[in-house]
Amino acid sequence: MGSCAGERGRAERRPGLFLFLLPLFCPALGEQIRYRIPEEMPKGSVVGNLAKDLGFSVQELPTRKLRVSSEKPYFTVSAESGDLLVSSRLDREEICGKNPTCALEFEAVAENPLNFYHVNVEIEDINDHTPKFTQNSFELQISESAQPGTRFILEIAEDADIGLNSLQKYKLSLNPSFSLTIKQKQDGSKYPELALEKTLDREQQSYHRLVLTALDGGDPPLSGTTELRIQVTDANDNPPVFNQDVYRVSLPENVPLGTTVLRVSATDQDEGVNSEITYSFYRTGQIFGLNSKSGEITTQKKLDFEEIKEYSMVVEARDGGGLVAQCTVEVDIQDENDNSPEVTFHSLLEMILENAVPGTLIALIKIHDQDSEENGEVNCRLEGEIPFKIISSSKNSYKLVTDGTLDREQTPEYNVTITATDRGKPPLSSSISVILRISDVNDNAPVFHQASYWVSVAENNPPGVSIAQVSASDPDLGLNGQVFYSIVASDLEPLALASYVSVSAQSGVVFAQRTFDYELLRAFELTLQARDHGSPALSANVSLRVLVSDRNDNAPRVLYPALGPDGSALFDMVPRAAEPGYLVTKVVAVDADSGHNAWLSYHVLQASEPGLFSLGLRTGEVRTARALGDRDAARQRLLVAVRDGGQPPLSATATLHLVFADSLQEVLPDITDRPEPSDPQSELQFYLVVALALISVLFLLAVILAIAFRLRRSFSPAAWSCFQPGLCVKSGPVVPPNYSEGTLPYSYNLCVAHTGKTEFNFLKCSEQLSSGQDILCGDTSGALFPLCNSSESTSHPELQAPPNTDWRFSQAQRPGTSGSQNGDDTGTWPNNQFDTEMLQAMILASASEAADGSSTLGGGAGTMGLSARYGPQFTLQHVPDYRQNVYIPGSNATLTNAAGKRDGKAPAGGNGNKKKSGKKEKK
């Protein structure tokens, strides 16, 4: 298992304080987490507990999602225990070659919060490779004239291991003629030399076989062997001799092919053929070429410092006699800035949230430059103005973090260019471009296209029709930008809102749920809300004002002239002496519509005398156009049409009955002769009332008789003396008292008994009275009703109650079209139909007598004989004027009973008054 260490060496695992401080310091330092493991560990082997070394508990592992980020998957992290496990074969020689140190660096990434940690795993060498020679046997020629002590460089063996596990020594099989010497090169590698111990004699032994063994320092040591085949050649006195045993040269890696590296030189003191020297590589060269005559070494392939930093070659010089000399040529390759930095981008986040705070870790950037020293030192930067920056994390490792506010709606993605530049001369650089996509968050509320809405809807719209549409947009994506509409407030009643309007949740179309009526509802306001489906949801409100526009759907309604309660037509009287321009009456109409639809105009459709009256187009005033002629009829009929200004216009008609007369008496006979149309409903009601009254009378009579019989038994006969027939006797003519103005006569008949109790006396007539006289009898309530006709009335003046002087009616109590008020109980004008009809019956009865000539109009003009019957103060001025206090829309004028104001004369009795044409006295 590996171990975690600091930067300066291997750390000792100490319980207690070190385990507590380790999570605080390891993540904070570059390359902090270090492990050391041997190579060739089987898959699944535990390197170390990475989670524990980082300070994570086992419970945190599911949420932190600890994982490894590296180019090659050598390691993985156990999700259950947090152990760092070997996931593929670790061959140190394959990974690092001959480098004395071999370490794998990678990053451990943890989420929630996102962070990464540098991990360094050092691979230790094991003795898993044996020394090997390139060939199983080698040929070597030695002249028999070679002197003892002559040395020959032998083939070296290769061992991929390093350190003690590498090649350490050579052994030579025992032979008295040869010995083995081990020498060391400048780079520390060892090579063997064969030394001649004594002179060889070709004639005795021409061929020698030796075994060369190479051994490493492992435990146990591994070895490799090769066979040396030495051939003893004929004598050649002087072998070639090189100027130097070792040639060393430095060569830049970027030299072109064919460049001369150096020239080796050897000399031979012999003459003739034995002095001719031929040069060759002891082993076949592939990188360099050698001129066999001149000894010039040239490059044949491109040199790469990053692949091989130095070359060691053995050059042989052979003369014509077969003697050989060897030298070593060492070529040191110098690094040139010929490699651009390599940029590797490791994204840690699939999507970057647009609400990421500055400093949020986005990705890990690794820079690798194969050059060395300054040529391999790299600076990294970002191109352009972008909300990101890079922070140096460790050597050739950088963090990409956010450096500003992100807004996906403005910039949904960024094309980030990362440029790495080394410090060589000239500097080299490389760039990569990555696309960073910004993911959406619900950070934008819906926005309505208008600050407020208003719409005009014509009334009488069909239910379900669309009346308006609101629209809002949300720049977010998906559900965050999907807008739904609803009604959240209104000035209508909450319970009635759903019956007026509704809104489509998807389209924002507002529908009318019912038909609007301008006369009932002219405007209302809604508050609409647009809400997205984000989490949390965002919303916006807007007001929608709905104005209901008027349509001409209401015809004018005539307020005056109006029909009577029984449906009979009313009439207006016009003085016979009315001059042209005299205001006869006024047609009053209203229209529930507004604007032009309620702009009324008045037109005469039909007239008995077309030129007799004129009608105001806008006022509706009926005036005399000329004076009444002798041939003109006293009764005139005008059919007036009231039209509004709508398109198409609507209209209503009113019929005016105008009578030319100076008094009401002239009008009444003509009215009474007019047949009254029968109303089946009224007749039925009349019969029901009569039947009810009859039943009530019979019941009262039974009660009175029962009480009378009981009182007769209980009291003396004197108490009943006032009920004798003799008490109601004839007397002289009774002169009506002069009551105060505005009163009606009340007659009380009292009887005083001996017991001291005062009782009302029921009047009885002792004889037949003449038909020309009436007696109005009344009770204490003040109600008048005719009891019998008599020329005399028996009553005692001293017992008669004074008349009620409160029988008056004010201007506000007169019936009319504008604000008629109900009367009180103090004797004012009757406010119910029955009492009104009774009074009208008396007036009509008197008018009938006047028409028949049986009565003299003693009350003066316009009194209709009423003053002779009820007092001189009761005249037609007490009859209400129905035209008073009539409100005329659009005008300040009112109809009044002021004939004198119209023509400058004293008002005649009954002028401008209206009467019913039915024969109400029959009831």
Sequence and secondary structure as in RCSB ss.txt:
>XXXX:A:sequence
MGSCAGERGRAERRPGLFLFLLPLFCPALGEQIRYRIPEEMPKGSVVGNLAKDLGFSVQELPTRKLRVSSEKPYF
TVSAESGDLLVSSRLDREEICGKNPTCALEFEAVAENPLNFYHVNVEIEDINDHTPKFTQNSFELQISESAQPGT
RFILEIAEDADIGLNSLQKYKLSLNPSFSLTIKQKQDGSKYPELALEKTLDREQQSYHRLVLTALDGGDPPLSGT
TELRIQVTDANDNPPVFNQDVYRVSLPENVPLGTTVLRVSATDQDEGVNSEITYSFYRTGQIFGLNSKSGEITTQ
KKLDFEEIKEYSMVVEARDGGGLVAQCTVEVDIQDENDNSPEVTFHSLLEMILENAVPGTLIALIKIHDQDSEEN
GEVNCRLEGEIPFKIISSSKNSYKLVTDGTLDREQTPEYNVTITATDRGKPPLSSSISVILRISDVNDNAPVFHQ
ASYWVSVAENNPPGVSIAQVSASDPDLGLNGQVFYSIVASDLEPLALASYVSVSAQSGVVFAQRTFDYELLRAFE
LTLQARDHGSPALSANVSLRVLVSDRNDNAPRVLYPALGPDGSALFDMVPRAAEPGYLVTKVVAVDADSGHNAWL
SYHVLQASEPGLFSLGLRTGEVRTARALGDRDAARQRLLVAVRDGGQPPLSATATLHLVFADSLQEVLPDITDRP
EPSDPQSELQFYLVVALALISVLFLLAVILAIAFRLRRSFSPAAWSCFQPGLCVKSGPVVPPNYSEGTLPYSYNL
CVAHTGKTEFNFLKCSEQLSSGQDILCGDTSGALFPLCNSSESTSHPELQAPPNTDWRFSQAQRPGTSGSQNGDD
TGTWPNNQFDTEMLQAMILASASEAADGSSTLGGGAGTMGLSARYGPQFTLQHVPDYRQNVYIPGSNATLTNAAG
KRDGKAPAGGNGNKKKSGKKEKK
>XXXX:A:secstr
     BTTB     TTHHHHHHHHHTTTSTT EEEEEESS  TT EEEEHHHHHT  GGGHHHH  EEE SS  E
EE TTT EEEE S   HHHHHTT S  EEEEEEEETTTTEEEEEEEEEE  S    EESSSEEEEEEETT  TT 
EEE   EE    GGGSEEEEEE   TTEEEEEEE TTS EEEEEEE S   TTT  EEEEEEEEEES SS  EEE
EEEEEEEE   S   EES SEEEEEEETT  TT EEEE  EE    GGGG  EEEESS  SSEEE TTT EEEE 
S   TTT SEEEEEEEEE TTS EEEEEEEEEEE  S    EEEEEE  SSEETT  TT EEEEEEEE  S GGG
G EEEEE SS SEEEEEEETTEEEEEE S   TTT SEEEEEEEEEE SSS  EEEEEEEEEEE  S    EESS
SEEEEEEESS  TT EEEE  EE  S GGGG EEEEEEEESS HHHHTTTEEE TTT EEEE S   TTT  EEE
EEEEEEE SSS  EEEEEEEEEEE  S    EEEES   TTS   EEEE TT  TT EEEE EEE SS GGGG  
EEEEEEESSTTTEEE TTT EEEESS   TTS SEEEEEEEEE SSSS  EEEEEEEEEE SSSTTTHHHHHTS 
    HHHHHHHHHHHHHHHHHHHHHHHHHHHHHHHHHHHS GGGGGGGSGGGS   SB       TT       E
EE TTS EEE     SS   TT  EEEE TT  EEEEE  SB    GGG     TT    GGGS  SS      S
SS S  SHHHHHHHHHHHHHHHHHHHHTSS  TT TT TTHHHHH TT  GGGS  TTTT   TT S      HH
HHHSS   TTTT     S GGG 
